[in-house]
Amino acid sequence: MSGSILLLFACLSCCLYAQKTRYAESLPRAKPGVSYPIKVHISAIRLRTDCHYQDTYHRYREGCQRTIYADTILNGQKVEISGFSPLTTKYNIPLLPGEYQARFLKDPHFAVGTPLCQEYEILLPDGTVWKCSVTGISE
C-alpha cells in the first residue's frame, strides 16, 4: 500500500511540472492572402535589454526582455521602431538592415498627427512577421 502511494506521489509531481517550456518564442508565420503594401527601409538596428519592475496590477516584479530598435524610413518618414526580439541563446536576430514589406496594424487614438505608437507588422524573408511600433521620430 505504501509503495503504491509513493508511486502516486512520484507520478503526480511529474504531471504537475509537465508544462510547456518556451526558452525563446519564435516569430509567427505570415498568414496566406495578407498583403504587405508599405515599403520599409531599415538602416540600423540595436539590441537592448529592457527591464520592467511593475506588472499590469502595479505589483513590483522584475522582468527583462530583449528588444530590437531599428532606424527606419517608413511611409517616407525617418522613424525608430521597436519590438520584442525572439532570440535564442545564439543571438540570431531575424531583422537585418535592408528593404522589407510591412502592413499597418493599429493607430492609437491619443496620437493625433504623429506616427508615435503606431503598430506595424514587417514581413521577413523567411515568411515570418515581426510586430513592432513606432517609438521615435527624426528629421
CORLIN-V887823 format. One record per pair of residues at least 4 apart in sequence whose ideal C-beta (glycine too) atoms are under 7 Angstrom apart, sorted by the first residue. I is the first residue (numbers start at 1). J is the second residue. D is the distance in Angstrom with one decimal. If there is no record, write none. Layout:
I|J|D, I|J|D
This chain:
1|5|6.6, 2|6|6.2, 3|7|6.4, 4|8|6.3, 5|9|6.6, 6|10|6.4, 7|11|6.4, 8|12|6.0, 9|13|6.5, 10|14|7.0, 11|15|6.3, 12|16|6.4, 13|17|6.6, 14|18|6.3, 23|88|6.8, 24|86|5.4, 24|87|5.9, 24|88|4.4, 25|86|5.3, 26|86|5.4, 27|86|5.6, 27|94|6.1, 27|128|3.9, 27|129|6.4, 27|130|5.9, 28|128|6.5, 28|129|5.9, 29|127|5.8, 29|128|5.7, 30|34|6.3, 30|123|5.7, 30|127|5.4, 30|128|6.8, 30|129|5.1, 34|103|6.9, 35|103|6.8, 36|101|3.7, 36|102|5.6, 36|103|4.7, 36|123|4.5, 37|103|6.6, 38|74|6.9, 38|75|6.4, 38|101|6.9, 38|102|4.4, 38|103|6.3, 38|104|6.6, 39|99|6.9, 39|101|6.7, 40|72|5.9, 40|74|5.4, 40|100|4.6, 40|101|7.0, 40|102|4.7, 40|122|6.0, 41|72|6.7, 41|73|4.5, 41|99|5.7, 42|70|4.9, 42|72|5.2, 42|95|6.8, 42|97|5.2, 42|98|6.2, 42|100|6.5, 43|71|4.9, 43|97|5.7, 44|70|6.7, 44|71|4.3, 44|97|6.3, 45|68|5.8, 45|69|7.0, 45|70|4.7, 45|93|6.9, 45|95|6.0, 45|97|6.6, 46|69|4.6, 47|66|6.1, 47|68|5.9, 47|85|6.4, 47|93|6.6, 48|67|5.4, 48|69|6.3, 49|64|5.3, 49|66|5.6, 50|64|6.7, 50|65|6.0, 50|67|4.9, 51|62|6.7, 51|63|6.9, 51|64|4.2, 52|63|5.6, 53|60|5.7, 53|61|6.7, 53|62|5.7, 54|58|5.5, 54|59|6.9, 54|60|6.0, 54|61|6.8, 55|59|5.4, 55|61|5.0, 65|84|6.3, 66|85|4.3, 66|87|5.4, 67|82|5.5, 67|83|6.9, 67|84|6.4, 67|85|6.0, 68|82|6.5, 68|83|6.0, 68|85|4.6, 68|93|6.6, 68|95|5.8, 69|80|6.0, 69|82|4.7, 70|80|6.9, 70|81|5.2, 70|95|6.5, 71|80|6.0, 72|79|5.5, 72|80|7.0, 72|81|5.2, 73|77|7.0, 73|78|5.8, 74|79|5.3, 77|115|6.4, 77|137|6.9, 78|138|4.5, 78|139|6.9, 79|115|6.0, 79|134|5.0, 79|136|6.3, 79|137|5.5, 80|135|5.2, 80|136|3.4, 81|120|7.0, 81|132|4.4, 81|133|6.6, 81|134|5.6, 81|135|6.6, 82|132|6.1, 82|133|6.6, 82|135|4.6, 83|130|5.7, 83|131|5.6, 83|132|3.5, 83|133|6.9, 85|93|6.6, 87|91|5.8, 87|92|6.7, 87|93|6.8, 88|92|6.2, 94|124|5.5, 94|128|6.7, 94|130|6.5, 95|124|6.8, 95|130|5.9, 100|122|5.0, 100|123|6.3, 101|123|4.7, 102|120|4.9, 102|121|6.3, 102|122|4.6, 102|123|6.8, 103|120|6.7, 103|121|5.3, 104|120|6.0, 105|119|4.2, 105|120|5.9, 105|121|5.8, 106|119|4.3, 107|111|6.9, 107|118|5.2, 108|117|4.5, 111|116|5.0, 111|117|5.1, 115|134|4.7, 115|137|6.6, 116|134|5.6, 116|137|6.8, 117|133|5.7, 117|134|6.4, 118|133|6.5, 118|134|4.9, 119|131|6.8, 119|133|4.8, 120|132|5.7, 121|129|4.5, 121|131|5.5, 122|129|6.6, 122|130|4.8, 122|132|6.3, 123|129|5.8, 124|128|5.0, 124|129|6.9, 124|130|6.0
